């Protein structure tokens, strides 16, 4: 049974911080992605972490504000979000992949007020 569970969402004021966590169990996933989707918009890529070499990449709009990383103690792949902006408000989803298989979590809501 493959499960992907996100946590850590919430409401903050602009300039604040949140840390999202993705717990993916059942398989040794090779790549973990974070995506987000705002109402009326398409789901968009936010960041990715690659297990084999620890490579990370962030979309331009969050570069320098968000950081994806592996928390080895908690066995999660987290997204540290600093200096949040209202336009960061969205449902954030974790996507775990291995050998062409893809598993999604249910999402966690992030709301940033002006």
N, C-alpha and C positions, 0 to 999 in steps of 0.2 A: 504494500500500500504506500503510494507516494503522497506525501502531504507537504504543502507549502503554506506557511502561516506568517502573515505580516502583523506587526504590532508597533505601537509608539506614536501613532497619529494623535492629533488634537488641534486645539485652537490656540493661536499665539498672535501677538501684535507684530506688525512689521518691524524688522530688525531683530526679532527673537530667533530662538533655535529649537529644533526638535531632532530627535534621533529615532529613526525607524529601524526595525529589525526584521530580518527574514530568516525564518527557521525552515529549512528544507530537509525532510527526512525520508528514508526509504531507499535512497540511492546516493551514490557519491557523484553528485552533479558536477559537471565540468565548468559550467559558466552560470553565473547568477546576474540577472538583469533587474534593474528597477525601471519601471515605466510609470507614467501618470496620465490621467485623463480628467480634464475639466469638463463641466457640463456644456454640451453642444460642440465639443471639440473631439478630434481624433486622439487615440492613445498615442503618446509620444515617448520615445526613449529618453531616459534620464542618465543612467550610468550602468556600467558593466564591470564585473570582477571575474577574472579568469583564474581558475584554481591552479593550473599547471605551473604558472610562473608569477602569479600575483599581479599580473597586468591589470590596470584599471583605465577606464575612459569615461569622460563626462561630457554631456552635451554642452554646447557653448553657453547657453543661457544660465547654466548653474556653475560653470567653471569658476573656481576660486571661492565659491560659497558652499558647495556640497562636496562631501568626500565619501566614497564607497570604500569599505574595508571589511576584512574578515576579523571577527572577534573570536579568537581561538578558544578562549575560556568558556564562552557561551555557545560556541559552535553555530554562530549566526553570521550572516553578511549584512552589515548595517549601512545605513545612509545617514551620515551626520549632515544636518542642514543648518547652516548659519546665515545670518543676515537675510532672513526670509522676507519675501516680498508678497504683496497681495496676489500677484500673478502666479505665484507658486501654489496657490490654492487648487487642490485637485484630489482625486482618489489616487493613491499610490499603490502600485501593484508590484509584487515580486514574481519573477519568471525564472524558473530553474530548468536548465537544459543539459542533456547528455545524449550524444550519438543520434541526434535528430529528434529525440523525444523532448517534449516541452510540457512543463506543469506550471499552472498559475495559482496564486493565492486569491483570496476573496477581496483583498485590498484593505487599505487603512486610510481614513480621511484626514487630510491636512487642510486647515482653514487659517488663512492669514488675514487679519484685519488691518486696515490702514492706520 
